[in-house]
Amino acid sequence: AAVSSAVEEVPPTAAPKSRLEDAEAAAPAPTWQTRTVRTGDSLARLFQREGLSPRDLANLLATAPLAKRLADLRPGDELAFLEKDGALRALRFRPSRLETLTFRRQDEEGQRFSGEQELRTPTVTERTARVTIEDALFLSAQAAGLNDQLALSLAEIFQWDIDFVLDIRKGDRFELLYEELSLDGEAYGTGAILAARFINRGEIFEAVR
């Protein structure tokens, strides 16, 4: 009787991973760490407190022109550090809600950093205001919900027509068409005055941007 036989092919077994590869795979990715600037802090002091080398700081300042902006740090400012193996990988600073500066090391072992500036534009809405003077210009503006910047801009517009120290009387009135700024749905301040009318002791003054 004929005898048949079959050989089953066994797929090659993958080479086992080294302990180093397992450790690298298990190592968590670096995350941004945010630090707040304290009174008397400098960028050098922040790097020292963070455990970063003076060389990283020197390379950052030498190769990224935007890094000069980091000399203007004030108490309360926040910087975000991205570090790996004790070295700086990236740094992020927001001078305002409208501007973000990000600095990144250009390669793993490189000494050069690149800087990027991101600017946001607030939403602009036109608003009107009608105010009757009860005492001083600024106090009356504040009572109507207007900020000091608008009152100052109004005084500058009519500074050659009205003496806002001596000529203002109770019952004077002014009307404004101005820009209101918002960011992410929240008020962010005011922009320019687009049109203004001021009635001072019965005399009307008008200005249009």
C-alpha positions in Angstrom: 0.0 0.0 0.0 1.2 3.5 -0.8 2.1 5.7 2.1 1.7 9.5 1.8 3.3 12.0 4.0 3.0 15.8 4.4 5.4 18.3 5.9 3.8 21.2 7.7 5.7 24.4 7.4 6.2 26.3 10.6 6.4 30.1 10.3 9.7 31.6 11.6 9.6 32.8 15.1 10.2 36.5 15.5 13.4 37.4 17.3 12.7 38.4 20.9 12.9 42.1 21.7 15.8 43.3 23.8 15.2 44.8 27.2 16.2 48.1 25.9 13.6 48.0 23.1 11.0 47.0 25.7 12.0 49.9 27.9 11.8 52.4 25.1 8.4 51.2 24.1 7.1 51.4 27.6 8.6 54.9 28.3 5.9 57.6 28.4 6.1 60.3 25.8 7.4 63.7 27.2 4.6 66.1 28.2 4.6 69.9 28.5 5.4 71.2 32.0 4.0 74.7 32.8 5.9 77.0 35.2 4.9 80.4 36.5 7.3 83.3 36.6 7.9 84.6 40.1 9.0 88.0 41.2 12.8 88.4 40.5 12.9 85.5 38.1 15.0 85.6 34.9 15.1 83.1 32.1 18.4 81.8 33.4 16.9 81.3 36.9 13.9 79.4 35.4 16.2 77.1 33.4 18.3 76.5 36.6 15.2 75.7 38.6 14.0 73.4 35.9 17.3 71.5 35.9 18.2 72.5 32.3 21.8 73.3 31.2 23.1 76.8 30.6 24.2 75.5 27.2 20.5 74.9 26.2 19.7 78.4 27.2 22.7 79.9 25.3 21.8 77.9 22.2 18.2 78.9 22.4 19.0 82.6 22.7 21.7 82.4 20.0 19.8 80.6 17.3 16.2 81.7 17.6 15.8 85.5 17.1 12.3 85.4 18.6 13.8 84.3 21.8 14.8 87.9 22.6 11.1 88.3 23.5 11.8 86.1 26.5 13.7 88.9 28.1 10.4 90.6 28.8 9.1 88.1 31.3 6.9 89.4 34.1 5.7 87.8 37.3 2.6 85.7 36.6 3.7 84.9 33.0 3.7 81.1 32.2 6.3 79.1 30.3 5.7 75.5 29.1 8.8 73.3 28.9 9.1 70.1 26.9 12.0 68.0 28.0 13.6 64.7 27.2 16.5 63.0 29.1 17.2 66.2 30.9 17.5 68.3 27.7 15.2 71.0 26.4 13.2 69.9 23.4 10.8 72.8 23.1 9.6 75.9 25.0 6.3 77.7 24.7 5.4 81.3 25.8 2.2 83.2 25.5 2.8 87.0 25.8 -0.9 87.5 25.5 -4.1 85.5 24.6 -3.5 86.7 21.0 0.1 85.5 20.6 2.0 82.3 21.2 5.8 81.8 20.7 7.1 78.3 20.3 10.7 77.3 20.2 11.8 73.8 19.1 15.1 72.0 18.9 15.7 71.3 15.2 16.9 67.7 15.7 17.6 65.2 18.5 21.3 66.0 19.0 21.4 69.4 17.3 22.2 72.6 19.1 20.0 74.9 17.0 16.4 76.0 17.9 13.8 77.4 15.6 11.1 79.9 16.7 7.6 80.2 15.5 5.0 83.0 16.2 1.3 82.3 16.1 -1.1 85.2 16.1 -4.8 85.0 16.7 -7.4 87.6 15.6 -10.2 88.5 17.9 -13.8 88.8 16.7 -14.9 92.4 16.2 -18.5 93.5 16.9 -19.7 97.1 16.5 -21.4 98.6 19.5 -23.0 101.9 20.3 -23.1 103.9 23.6 -25.0 107.0 24.7 -23.8 108.6 27.9 -24.9 111.7 29.9 -22.2 113.4 31.9 -23.0 113.5 35.6 -19.6 114.5 37.0 -16.2 113.7 35.3 -15.9 112.1 31.9 -14.1 109.0 33.1 -16.5 108.4 36.0 -19.5 108.8 33.7 -18.1 106.5 31.1 -17.4 103.8 33.8 -20.9 104.2 35.2 -22.2 103.4 31.6 -20.0 100.3 31.4 -17.3 101.7 29.2 -13.6 101.2 29.9 -11.0 103.9 30.5 -9.4 103.2 27.1 -12.6 104.3 25.3 -12.9 107.4 27.5 -9.2 108.3 26.8 -9.7 107.8 23.0 -12.8 110.0 23.1 -10.8 112.8 24.9 -8.0 112.5 22.3 -10.4 112.8 19.4 -11.9 116.1 20.7 -8.8 117.4 22.5 -8.5 120.4 20.2 -12.2 121.4 20.5 -13.0 120.7 24.2 -11.0 121.2 27.4 -12.0 118.1 29.3 -10.8 119.6 32.5 -12.5 123.0 32.4 -15.3 122.9 29.8 -17.2 119.7 30.8 -20.6 120.4 32.5 -23.2 118.2 34.0 -25.7 117.3 31.4 -23.2 117.2 28.5 -23.7 114.1 26.4 -21.7 111.9 24.0 -22.5 109.0 21.6 -20.1 106.4 20.3 -19.9 103.8 17.7 -16.9 101.6 18.7 -15.4 98.1 18.2 -15.9 95.4 20.9 -13.4 92.6 20.8 -14.0 89.0 21.9 -11.9 85.8 21.9 -13.3 82.3 22.3 -16.7 83.8 23.1 -15.3 86.0 26.0 -14.9 89.8 26.1 -11.3 90.8 25.3 -11.5 94.6 25.4 -12.4 97.3 22.9 -10.9 98.4 19.6 -11.2 101.7 17.8 -13.9 104.4 18.0 -15.5 104.5 14.6 -17.7 107.6 15.1 -18.3 110.0 17.9 -20.5 112.9 18.8 -20.0 115.1 21.8 -22.5 117.8 22.9 -20.7 120.3 25.2 -22.9 123.1 26.6 -25.2 122.8 23.6 -22.5 122.8 21.0 -22.2 119.7 18.9 -18.8 118.2 17.9 -18.6 115.2 15.5 -15.9 112.9 14.2 -15.8 109.9 11.9 -12.9 107.6 11.4 
